[in-house]
Amino acid sequence: MTGRESGRAGTPLERVLVVRNDGLGDLILTLPLIASLKKQWPQCRVTVLMNAALAPLAPLLGDVEDIIADPGVLLKRHLSGVSPEVRRAGEAALIEEVRAGGFDAALLPYAESATARLVHRAGIPLRVGPLRRAFFWRFNRHVRQTRRGSDRAEFHLNLDYLTPLGLGTGYTPPTLLLGSGWSGNRPQSVGEYVVLHPHKRSGTALTWPLEHFVALGEGLNQAGYAVTVVGDEADRPVLEGAFAKHFWAQMAIGRPLTELGRLIAAAQLFVGNSSGPLHLAGLVGTPHVAFYPQDRVSAPARWRTLPTPGAPQAFRDYLLATTFPKACVACVGPRCPYYPCVASLTLADAWQAIAAWGLRVPETPGAEQHNPRQ
């Protein structure tokens, strides 16, 4: 009897679909779920339904056998400008592709109504999804958890989706295939460089000010590093306006995802806000420093990077957030007396975090500033 026929918790399954078709960071934080699944059921074949824009990452993911690419016809955030006819046709094509995969189970650590409908209509026997959603009835096994305001890391919350299969939820690092031009060996020569990702358009979390990133870049150059500034093509006007006039800033804007990944993998350091490229740095093992707000929805306790070999003992030493005397669940914006709190993180905080990785900092990184976190 195959796992598809039995459906009993703990029975090894032959083919599992993991649906994670939103952002880069979200996909990366789901990889420990896949790695743990493969560790416990080595013969299981895992396919990921992912955002088509992230498909170039697939050759890097050693625990994933196949992918199905969502061209942007399922999630609400992707449907702006997509006609109803295109959306329906795209969803119908994906249903047929998923049905043809013959999957025993589908895991949806993030679900919207269209993705729930997809796995239901494709006839997948076991469908694991969240209980606290209006479309819960499309799943026949549920995960009872509240993510909003949780103090647990996102990758741990994703691991909970193994429980309905009768599997353990211990953390397993993803298997990476760093061939084909990917390299985790950072140069130890005059060509040492750092990557800055200073702009975040999505507005999902408060960010460190651009002028702080400019001052940090200048100091990193003084410490002997070349500085490369990255961002999407849509970020170009903002980034060039802030950095192009500085001789030490090399611009690498709008690079393809694989090229961006190689650039980050070979860097001595990545510095940015809470973003997909930050999680890519954590995935490939590059030392990284980032700035977060303190509210529980967006804080590093929830959105920390994957554990990185050689990292400082506490992730709060390099994923920085303020700790004002206010218990924040979600950011209320200008109504808060400490808004924008992330701007209060200082250059001194950043240099301390960089030094915690054992990296060079300028001999005179600037006057000590008041540190609101102390």
C-alpha positions in Angstrom: 0.0 0.0 0.0 1.4 3.4 -1.0 1.4 6.5 1.2 -1.1 8.0 -1.3 -3.5 5.2 -0.6 -3.1 5.0 3.2 -3.0 8.6 4.4 -2.2 7.5 7.9 0.0 10.0 9.9 3.6 8.8 9.9 3.2 6.7 6.8 6.0 7.7 4.4 4.6 9.4 1.3 6.1 9.2 -2.2 5.4 12.7 -3.6 4.7 15.9 -1.6 3.9 19.4 -2.9 5.0 22.4 -0.8 3.2 25.6 -1.8 5.2 28.7 -1.2 4.6 31.1 -4.0 5.1 34.5 -2.3 8.4 36.3 -1.7 12.0 35.4 -1.7 12.5 35.5 2.1 9.3 33.5 2.6 10.5 30.8 0.3 13.9 30.7 2.1 12.3 30.4 5.5 10.3 27.4 4.3 13.4 25.4 3.2 14.0 24.0 6.7 10.5 22.4 6.5 11.6 20.7 3.2 15.0 19.7 4.5 13.4 18.1 7.6 10.8 16.3 5.5 13.6 14.9 3.3 15.7 13.9 6.3 12.8 11.9 7.8 11.5 10.5 4.5 14.6 10.3 2.3 12.7 8.6 -0.6 10.0 11.2 -0.7 10.1 13.4 -3.8 9.4 17.1 -3.0 8.1 19.6 -5.5 7.7 23.3 -4.7 5.1 25.5 -6.2 6.9 28.8 -6.2 6.7 32.3 -7.7 8.0 32.1 -11.3 10.4 35.0 -10.6 12.2 32.8 -8.0 12.6 29.8 -10.3 16.3 30.6 -11.1 17.0 29.6 -7.5 15.8 26.1 -8.0 19.2 24.6 -9.0 20.6 25.8 -5.6 18.0 23.9 -3.6 19.4 20.4 -3.0 16.2 19.2 -1.1 13.9 20.0 -4.0 13.5 17.7 -6.9 11.0 19.7 -9.0 9.3 23.0 -9.1 6.0 24.3 -10.5 6.1 28.0 -11.4 3.2 30.3 -10.5 3.3 33.0 -13.2 1.5 35.4 -10.8 -2.1 34.2 -11.1 -2.9 33.0 -7.6 -1.9 35.5 -4.9 -3.7 38.8 -4.4 -0.5 40.8 -4.3 0.4 39.5 -7.8 -2.9 40.2 -9.6 -2.7 43.9 -10.1 -3.1 44.5 -13.9 -3.9 40.8 -14.5 -7.2 40.4 -16.4 -9.8 37.9 -15.0 -9.5 35.9 -18.2 -5.7 35.5 -17.8 -6.1 34.7 -14.1 -8.6 32.0 -14.7 -6.7 30.4 -17.6 -3.5 30.5 -15.6 -5.1 28.9 -12.5 -6.7 26.2 -14.7 -3.4 25.4 -16.2 -1.8 25.1 -12.8 -4.5 22.8 -11.5 -3.9 20.5 -14.4 -0.1 20.6 -13.8 -0.6 19.8 -10.2 -3.1 17.1 -10.9 -0.6 15.5 -13.3 2.0 15.4 -10.5 0.2 12.7 -8.7 1.0 14.2 -5.3 0.1 12.3 -2.1 0.0 15.5 0.0 0.2 19.3 -0.2 1.6 21.5 2.5 0.6 25.2 2.5 2.5 27.1 5.3 1.1 30.2 3.6 -2.3 30.0 2.0 -4.7 32.2 0.2 -8.1 31.2 -1.2 -6.8 30.5 -4.7 -4.0 28.3 -3.5 -6.3 26.4 -1.2 -8.7 26.0 -4.2 -5.9 24.8 -6.4 -4.8 21.8 -4.2 -8.4 21.0 -3.5 -9.5 20.9 -7.2 -6.4 19.1 -8.2 -7.5 16.2 -6.0 -4.5 15.9 -3.7 -5.6 13.4 -1.0 -3.9 15.0 2.0 -4.1 18.8 2.1 -2.4 20.5 5.1 -3.3 24.1 5.7 -4.2 26.7 8.4 -7.3 26.3 10.4 -8.0 29.9 11.1 -8.9 30.9 7.6 -12.3 31.1 5.9 -11.3 28.5 3.3 -10.2 26.0 6.0 -12.7 23.4 4.7 -10.5 22.9 1.6 -7.9 21.2 3.8 -8.4 17.9 5.5 -5.6 18.3 8.0 -5.0 21.5 9.8 -2.4 23.4 11.7 -3.6 25.4 14.7 -1.4 28.4 15.1 -1.6 32.2 15.2 1.3 33.8 13.4 0.4 37.5 13.8 2.3 38.7 16.8 4.0 35.4 17.4 7.4 35.4 19.1 8.5 32.2 17.3 10.7 32.4 14.2 8.9 32.1 10.9 10.9 29.0 9.9 9.9 27.3 13.2 6.2 28.2 12.4 6.6 26.6 9.0 8.0 23.4 10.5 4.7 22.9 12.4 3.3 21.8 9.0 5.1 18.5 9.4 3.1 17.5 12.5 -0.1 16.5 10.7 2.1 14.0 8.7 3.3 12.5 11.9 6.8 13.9 11.5 9.1 15.7 13.9 9.6 19.5 13.7 13.3 19.8 14.6 15.3 22.3 12.6 17.3 20.8 9.7 19.6 23.2 7.7 18.7 23.2 3.9 21.0 21.4 1.5 22.6 23.9 -0.9 24.3 23.1 -4.2 26.8 25.9 -4.5 28.1 24.9 -7.9 27.6 26.5 -11.3 29.3 29.7 -10.3 27.9 30.0 -6.8 30.7 30.2 -4.2 30.7 30.5 -0.5 34.5 31.1 -0.5 34.9 34.9 0.0 38.1 36.5 -1.3 40.8 37.4 1.2 42.6 40.0 -1.0 42.4 43.6 -1.9 39.2 42.7 -3.7 37.3 42.2 -0.5 33.8 43.8 -0.7 30.6 44.3 1.2 27.1 44.5 -0.1 24.6 47.1 1.0 20.9 46.7 0.3 19.6 50.0 1.7 16.1 50.4 0.2 12.9 48.4 0.8 9.8 49.5 -1.2 7.2 47.1 0.1 6.5 49.0 3.3 6.1 45.7 5.3 8.5 47.0 8.0 10.2 50.2 9.0 13.7 50.7 7.6 17.1 52.2 8.6 17.5 55.7 6.9 19.4 56.0 3.7 21.7 58.6 5.2 22.8 56.0 7.8 23.6 53.5 5.0 25.7 56.2 3.2 27.7 56.9 6.4 28.1 53.2 7.0 29.3 52.7 3.4 31.9 55.5 3.8 33.2 53.9 7.0 33.4 50.4 5.4 35.4 51.9 2.6 37.8 53.5 5.1 38.2 50.0 6.7 39.5 48.7 3.3 36.4 47.2 1.8 34.9 47.9 -1.6 31.2 48.7 -1.3 28.5 47.4 -3.7 25.0 48.8 -3.5 22.2 46.5 -4.7 18.5 46.9 -5.4 15.7 46.3 -7.9 15.5 48.3 -11.1 12.6 50.3 -9.5 15.0 51.3 -6.7 17.4 53.0 -9.2 16.3 56.6 -8.8 16.5 56.5 -5.0 19.8 54.6 -4.8 21.6 56.6 -7.5 20.4 59.8 -5.8 21.9 58.7 -2.5 25.0 56.8 -3.6 26.1 57.6 -7.2 28.0 60.8 -6.1 30.2 58.8 -3.8 33.4 57.4 -5.4 33.5 54.4 -3.2 30.0 53.1 -4.2 29.7 50.6 -7.0 26.1 50.3 -8.2 24.7 46.8 -9.0 21.1 47.6 -9.6 18.5 45.4 -11.3 20.8 42.3 -11.4 19.2 38.9 -12.2 18.5 36.9 -9.1 21.2 34.3 -9.7 23.8 37.1 -10.2 22.6 38.8 -7.1 23.0 35.6 -5.2 26.5 35.0 -6.4 27.4 38.6 -5.5 26.1 38.1 -2.0 27.7 34.6 -1.6 31.2 36.0 -2.3 30.9 39.1 -0.2 32.6 39.6 3.2 29.4 41.1 4.6 25.8 42.0 3.7 24.0 44.9 5.4 20.4 45.7 4.8 16.9 45.9 6.1 14.5 43.0 6.7 14.2 41.7 3.1 14.5 38.8 0.7 18.2 39.6 -0.1 18.9 39.5 3.6 17.5 36.0 3.9 19.5 35.0 0.8 22.6 36.2 2.6 21.7 34.0 5.6 21.0 31.0 3.3 24.4 31.1 1.6 26.3 31.7 4.8 27.4 35.3 4.3 27.9 37.4 7.5 25.0 39.8 7.7 23.7 42.8 9.7 20.2 44.1 9.5 17.8 46.6 11.0 14.3 45.8 12.2 11.4 47.6 14.1 10.6 46.2 17.5 6.9 45.3 16.9 6.3 41.6 17.2 4.8 41.4 13.7 8.1 42.5 12.0 10.8 42.0 14.7 13.8 39.7 14.3 12.4 37.2 16.8 9.8 36.4 14.1 11.7 37.3 10.9 15.3 36.3 11.8 17.5 34.8 9.1 18.3 31.0 9.1 21.0 30.0 11.6 24.4 30.8 10.0 27.6 28.9 10.8 30.1 31.2 12.5 27.4 33.7 13.5 27.6 35.5 16.9 25.9 33.5 19.6 22.8 35.6 19.8 21.0 36.6 16.6 20.0 39.9 18.3 23.7 40.8 18.2 23.5 41.2 14.4 19.8 41.5 13.7 19.2 44.9 15.4 16.0 46.3 16.7 15.2 49.0 19.2 13.7 48.2 22.6 11.8 51.3 23.6 9.5 51.0 26.7 6.5 50.1 24.6 4.9 46.7 24.0 4.3 46.7 20.2 2.4 44.0 18.4 2.0 45.8 15.1 3.5 49.2 14.1 0.9 52.0 14.3 3.2 54.4 12.4 3.3 58.2 13.2 0.8 57.7 16.1 3.6 56.1 18.1 5.8 58.5 20.1 8.9 56.5 19.1 8.1 56.5 15.4 10.2 55.8 13.3 12.0 53.7 15.8 14.4 52.0 13.4 16.0 55.4 12.7 17.2 55.5 16.3 19.6 52.6 15.7 23.0 54.2 15.5 26.2 53.8 13.5 27.8 52.6 16.7 25.2 49.8 16.9 26.1 48.8 13.3 29.8 48.8 13.9 29.4 46.7 17.0 27.3 44.2 15.1 29.9 44.0 12.2 32.7 43.5 14.7 30.7 40.7 16.4 31.3 38.7 13.1 35.0 39.3 13.5 35.2 41.7 10.6 37.2 44.9 10.4 35.7 48.3 11.3 37.2 51.7 10.9 39.8 52.8 13.5 37.7 55.9 14.2 34.1 55.0 13.1 32.7 58.3 14.2 31.6 59.8 17.5 29.6 57.6 19.8 25.9 58.3 19.5 23.2 57.9 22.0 22.0 54.3 21.9 18.3 53.9 22.6 18.6 50.2 23.0 20.6 50.5 26.2 
